Amino acid sequence: MTPSSLCFRAGILMVLAGMIWGLAMAISGNHSTFPAHAHLNLVGFVGLFLIGIFYRLHPGVEASRLALPQVWIWIAGTIVMVFGVWLIFTGHLFGEVFAAGGSFIVLGAAILFAWLVFKAPADGRSAA
């Protein structure tokens, strides 16, 4: 699977989960976990989709051996972060460890992505 395909597929799964979560909050009238829901939609769906579009537009960068691990790290960090934020907003303060850890994991993936973006040739040719 290519990094862009993984981004698109994981992003769609995350937005579907986020939409179902949002509907559940609306039906129940309990919106206490909306920050976790928002993180899932923004970091999970929007972030992954934008990364996927970049990779699709830059096949040389997508072919890098670091592109696929970058996406997996982003996905893992997002899941850990959202879980932590959910724990915090359901009254479990130990969730801060997960929220912070996941945030640092996503930051690491973002730094790796930034490195891949900046090393990409301006004309879109292969960087390898």
Residue, then its C-alpha position, 0 to 999 in steps of 0.5 A: m500500500t502506498p503512503s497516500s492510499l494509507c492516508f486516504r483510507a485511514g482518514i476516511l475511517m477516522v472521519l466516519a468514526g468521528m461522525i458516528w461519535g458526533l451523532a452519538m453525542a447529539i443523540s445523547g445530549n452529552h457533548s463532554t467528549f467533543p474535544a476528543h471528537a474534534h481531534l479525531n476529525l482534525v488530526g485524523f481526517v484532515g491531517l491525513f488527507l492533506i498528507g495523502i494529497f501531498y504524497r500523491l502530488h509528489p511521487g518521488v517523496e511518496a517513494s521515500r522509504l520514510a514516507l510509509p513509516q511517517v504515516w503509520i506514526w501519525i496514525a498511531g499518535t492520533i489514536v493515542m492522543v484521541f484516547g487520552v483526550w477522551l479519558i481526560f474529558t470523561g474524568h480520568l486525569f491519567g489520560e493526560v499521559f496518553a494525550a501528551g504522549g500521542s501529541f509528541i508522537v504526532l509532532g514527531a510524525a509532523i517533523l518527519f513529514a516536514w523534513l520530507v516536504f523540504k527535501a522534495p525537489a520543487d519540480g516534483r521529480s524523485a528525490a532519490 
